[in-house]
Amino acid sequence: MSDAVRDAFSGTNEVEITVTGRKSGRQITHPVWFVQEESSLFLVPITGSDSNWYKNVQQTPWVQVSANGTAINTSVTPITQPDRVDHVVEMFRDKYGADQIEALYPKHDVAVQVPIG
């Protein structure tokens, strides 16, 4: 991972993801919270597997992630194994606070891994 990419993502609490609409084929951009571990970002959809952007990446597992003027295009991997999802959600709690995660993320049944390096 380049220093520029690392700096762009480590310096913010939110990134924008652009996904391909599974019905429309349009590019759709959403602001999302994330956590970083090693050379991957991890995302948790607010309404879990019911989130439209999550359904979109299941069909087209390719996203653009951008922050602070830096953007990367990469494939993503949906995570459905409960122990791995729990690990990602715990990282979210550590970064954003357990009260925020419980209030804003009512369903934690999936996560998404985004390689950035």
C-alpha positions as CSV (number, residue, x, y, z in Angstrom):
1,M,0.0,0.0,0.0
2,S,1.4,3.4,-0.9
3,D,2.0,6.0,1.8
4,A,-0.5,8.3,0.0
5,V,-3.3,5.7,0.2
6,R,-2.5,4.9,3.8
7,D,-2.5,8.5,4.8
8,A,-5.7,9.3,3.0
9,F,-7.6,6.6,4.7
10,S,-6.0,6.8,8.1
11,G,-6.8,10.5,8.3
12,T,-10.6,10.2,8.3
13,N,-13.5,8.5,10.0
14,E,-15.6,8.2,6.8
15,V,-15.0,7.2,3.2
16,E,-17.2,7.3,0.1
17,I,-17.9,4.1,-1.7
18,T,-19.2,3.9,-5.2
19,V,-21.0,0.7,-6.2
20,T,-22.8,-0.5,-9.3
21,G,-26.6,-0.6,-8.9
22,R,-27.7,-4.2,-9.4
23,K,-30.9,-3.2,-11.2
24,S,-30.0,0.2,-12.7
25,G,-26.3,-0.4,-13.5
26,R,-25.7,3.2,-12.4
27,Q,-22.8,4.2,-10.2
28,I,-24.1,5.0,-6.7
29,T,-22.0,6.7,-4.0
30,H,-22.5,6.4,-0.3
31,P,-20.6,7.8,2.7
32,V,-19.7,5.0,5.1
33,W,-17.8,4.4,8.3
34,F,-14.9,2.0,8.1
35,V,-12.1,0.4,10.1
36,Q,-8.7,-0.6,8.8
37,E,-6.7,-3.7,9.7
38,E,-3.4,-4.4,8.0
39,S,-3.9,-3.7,4.2
40,S,-7.7,-3.9,4.2
41,L,-10.6,-1.6,5.0
42,F,-13.7,-3.3,6.6
43,L,-17.2,-1.9,6.2
44,V,-20.4,-2.8,8.0
45,P,-23.7,-2.0,6.3
46,I,-26.0,-0.1,8.6
47,T,-28.9,-2.5,8.0
48,G,-26.7,-5.5,7.5
49,S,-27.6,-7.8,4.6
50,D,-30.7,-5.7,4.0
51,S,-28.6,-2.6,2.9
52,N,-28.9,-1.8,-0.8
53,W,-25.2,-1.1,-1.2
54,Y,-24.4,-4.5,0.3
55,K,-26.8,-6.2,-2.1
56,N,-25.2,-4.3,-5.0
57,V,-21.7,-5.5,-4.1
58,Q,-22.9,-9.1,-3.8
59,Q,-23.9,-8.8,-7.5
60,T,-20.9,-6.7,-8.6
61,P,-18.1,-7.1,-6.1
62,W,-16.2,-4.1,-7.3
63,V,-16.1,-0.6,-5.6
64,Q,-14.3,2.7,-5.7
65,V,-13.3,3.9,-2.2
66,S,-12.3,7.5,-1.8
67,A,-11.2,9.8,1.0
68,N,-9.2,13.0,1.1
69,G,-8.8,13.3,-2.7
70,T,-7.5,9.7,-3.0
71,A,-9.5,7.0,-4.7
72,I,-8.9,3.3,-5.4
73,N,-10.9,0.8,-7.5
74,T,-10.8,-2.7,-6.1
75,S,-12.7,-5.9,-5.7
76,V,-14.4,-6.6,-2.4
77,T,-15.2,-9.7,-0.4
78,P,-18.5,-10.0,1.5
79,I,-18.0,-11.5,5.0
80,T,-20.8,-13.7,6.3
81,Q,-19.0,-15.9,8.9
82,P,-20.4,-14.8,12.3
83,D,-17.0,-14.9,14.1
84,R,-15.4,-12.7,11.4
85,V,-18.4,-10.3,11.3
86,D,-18.2,-10.1,15.1
87,H,-14.5,-9.2,14.9
88,V,-15.2,-6.4,12.4
89,V,-18.1,-5.0,14.5
90,E,-15.8,-5.1,17.6
91,M,-13.3,-3.0,15.7
92,F,-16.1,-0.6,14.8
93,R,-17.1,-0.4,18.5
94,D,-13.4,0.4,19.4
95,K,-13.2,3.2,16.8
96,Y,-16.6,4.8,17.0
97,G,-17.9,3.8,20.4
98,A,-20.2,1.0,21.4
99,D,-23.1,3.3,22.0
100,Q,-22.8,4.8,18.5
101,I,-22.6,1.3,16.9
102,E,-25.6,-0.1,18.8
103,A,-27.7,3.0,18.0
104,L,-26.8,3.3,14.3
105,Y,-26.1,-0.3,13.3
106,P,-29.2,-2.3,14.3
107,K,-28.2,-5.5,12.3
108,H,-24.7,-6.9,12.3
109,D,-25.0,-10.0,10.1
110,V,-22.5,-9.2,7.4
111,A,-19.4,-7.1,6.7
112,V,-17.3,-6.3,3.6
113,Q,-13.5,-6.5,3.2
114,V,-11.9,-4.0,0.9
115,P,-8.2,-4.6,0.1
116,I,-6.3,-1.4,-0.3
117,G,-2.7,-2.5,-0.6
